[in-house]
Amino acid sequence: MTKIYVRKEQFNSAVVDVTYTYDELRRQVGEKEVDQFIQDGGFIEINDLSMDSYQSDTKQTAKYPKDRALEYLALGIASEAGEVAGKMKKWIRDTNSKSREQWIEEISAEVGDVLWYCARLSDELEVPLSQIAEENMSKLLDRKARGVIGGSGDNR
């Protein structure tokens, strides 16, 4: 498994979380210095157990036809993602009807529903959610390193 680290960094005028793989950090600072660099640099290792624990915990609230689980869960992802988009659309249209914090709370709740469906689908596929997250992050960091993070297509 690829170790993934995150730390806060200044980007333009905002402080954002920036993600790195262990190999990316090792290439930047060298084999001998990488562990000390991680320790001193404010990096936090992304904890697989929290994602996998969440995935396991979602079984407690799962209620759907087992023989149609994959289809049901994929449709649930699409449906909940639509609710995220709907809240975002309303925020654009009705900006001043609620505080920023209220909009964020509502959208975050919908993102949580998307996450639940993703966790359940991952579980039904018998793939740890942490593995999916790590593989996706490795793919994106590879694209970033090759300068093809923008654009389209799966095989960039």
C-alpha positions as CSV (number, residue, x, y, z in Angstrom):
1,M,0.0,0.0,0.0
2,T,1.2,3.5,-0.8
3,K,1.6,5.7,2.2
4,I,-0.2,9.0,1.7
5,Y,0.6,12.2,3.7
6,V,-1.2,15.5,3.9
7,R,-0.1,18.9,5.3
8,K,-1.4,22.5,5.2
9,E,0.3,24.8,2.7
10,Q,-0.1,28.3,1.5
11,F,-1.7,28.3,-2.0
12,N,-2.4,31.7,-3.6
13,S,-4.2,33.5,-0.7
14,A,-5.6,30.4,1.0
15,V,-4.2,27.7,3.2
16,V,-5.1,24.3,1.7
17,D,-4.4,20.6,2.4
18,V,-1.8,19.3,0.0
19,T,-1.4,15.5,-0.4
20,Y,1.8,13.6,-1.2
21,T,2.8,10.0,-1.6
22,Y,5.8,8.7,0.4
23,D,7.6,8.1,-2.9
24,E,7.0,11.7,-4.0
25,L,8.5,13.0,-0.8
26,R,11.4,10.6,-1.0
27,R,12.2,11.8,-4.6
28,Q,12.1,15.4,-3.3
29,V,14.4,15.1,-0.3
30,G,16.2,11.7,-0.7
31,E,16.0,8.3,0.8
32,K,17.9,9.1,4.0
33,E,16.1,12.3,4.8
34,V,12.5,11.5,4.0
35,D,11.4,10.2,7.4
36,Q,12.8,13.2,9.2
37,F,11.4,15.5,6.6
38,I,7.9,14.0,7.2
39,Q,8.3,14.3,11.0
40,D,9.6,17.8,10.9
41,G,7.4,19.1,8.1
42,G,4.0,18.9,9.7
43,F,2.9,15.9,7.6
44,I,0.0,13.7,8.8
45,E,-0.3,10.2,7.4
46,I,-3.8,9.5,6.2
47,N,-5.2,6.8,8.4
48,D,-6.6,3.8,6.5
49,L,-8.3,2.5,9.6
50,S,-10.7,5.4,9.9
51,M,-12.0,4.9,6.3
52,D,-12.2,1.2,6.7
53,S,-13.9,1.5,10.1
54,Y,-16.4,3.8,8.5
55,Q,-17.0,1.4,5.7
56,S,-17.6,-1.4,8.1
57,D,-19.8,0.7,10.3
58,T,-22.1,1.5,7.4
59,K,-23.4,-2.1,7.5
60,Q,-25.4,-1.2,10.6
61,T,-27.6,1.1,8.6
62,A,-27.7,-0.7,5.3
63,K,-31.1,-1.6,4.0
64,Y,-31.5,-2.6,0.4
65,P,-32.2,-5.7,-1.7
66,K,-29.0,-7.7,-1.5
67,D,-29.6,-9.3,-4.9
68,R,-29.6,-5.7,-6.5
69,A,-27.0,-4.1,-4.2
70,L,-24.6,-2.9,-6.9
71,E,-27.3,-1.2,-9.0
72,Y,-29.1,0.2,-5.9
73,L,-25.9,1.7,-4.5
74,A,-24.7,3.1,-7.8
75,L,-28.1,4.8,-8.2
76,G,-27.9,6.0,-4.6
77,I,-24.5,7.7,-5.4
78,A,-26.0,9.4,-8.4
79,S,-29.1,10.5,-6.5
80,E,-27.2,11.9,-3.5
81,A,-24.7,13.6,-5.8
82,G,-27.7,15.3,-7.5
83,E,-28.8,16.5,-4.1
84,V,-25.3,18.0,-3.5
85,A,-25.6,19.8,-6.9
86,G,-29.1,20.9,-6.0
87,K,-28.0,22.5,-2.8
88,M,-25.1,24.2,-4.5
89,K,-27.5,25.6,-7.2
90,K,-29.7,27.0,-4.5
91,W,-26.7,28.5,-2.7
92,I,-25.8,30.3,-6.0
93,R,-29.4,31.5,-6.5
94,D,-30.4,32.2,-2.9
95,T,-27.0,33.3,-1.5
96,N,-28.3,35.7,1.1
97,S,-31.2,33.5,2.4
98,K,-28.9,31.6,4.7
99,S,-25.5,32.1,6.3
100,R,-22.4,30.6,4.7
101,E,-22.2,28.2,7.6
102,Q,-25.8,27.0,7.1
103,W,-25.1,26.3,3.4
104,I,-22.0,24.4,4.2
105,E,-23.8,22.4,6.9
106,E,-26.5,21.4,4.4
107,I,-24.1,20.5,1.6
108,S,-21.9,18.6,4.0
109,A,-24.8,16.5,5.1
110,E,-25.5,15.6,1.4
111,V,-21.8,14.8,0.9
112,G,-22.0,12.5,3.9
113,D,-24.8,10.7,2.1
114,V,-22.7,10.3,-1.0
115,L,-19.9,9.0,1.2
116,W,-22.2,6.4,2.8
117,Y,-23.3,5.1,-0.6
118,C,-19.6,5.0,-1.8
119,A,-18.6,3.1,1.3
120,R,-21.5,0.6,0.9
121,L,-20.7,0.1,-2.8
122,S,-17.0,-0.5,-1.9
123,D,-18.0,-3.0,0.7
124,E,-20.3,-4.9,-1.7
125,L,-17.4,-5.0,-4.2
126,E,-15.2,-6.3,-1.4
127,V,-12.6,-3.5,-1.9
128,P,-11.5,-1.5,1.2
129,L,-12.5,2.2,0.9
130,S,-9.0,3.1,1.9
131,Q,-7.6,1.2,-1.0
132,I,-9.9,3.0,-3.4
133,A,-8.9,6.4,-1.9
134,E,-5.1,5.5,-2.0
135,E,-5.3,4.3,-5.6
136,N,-7.2,7.4,-6.7
137,M,-4.8,9.7,-4.9
138,S,-1.8,7.9,-6.4
139,K,-3.4,8.3,-9.9
140,L,-4.1,12.0,-9.4
141,L,-0.6,12.7,-8.0
142,D,0.9,10.8,-10.9
143,R,-1.1,13.0,-13.3
144,K,0.0,16.1,-11.4
145,A,3.7,15.1,-11.6
146,R,3.3,14.5,-15.4
147,G,1.5,17.8,-15.9
148,V,-1.8,16.2,-17.0
149,I,-4.0,16.9,-14.0
150,G,-6.2,19.0,-16.3
151,G,-7.9,17.7,-19.4
152,S,-10.1,14.8,-19.9
153,G,-10.0,11.0,-20.3
154,D,-9.2,8.2,-17.9
155,N,-5.9,7.3,-19.5
156,R,-4.0,10.6,-19.3
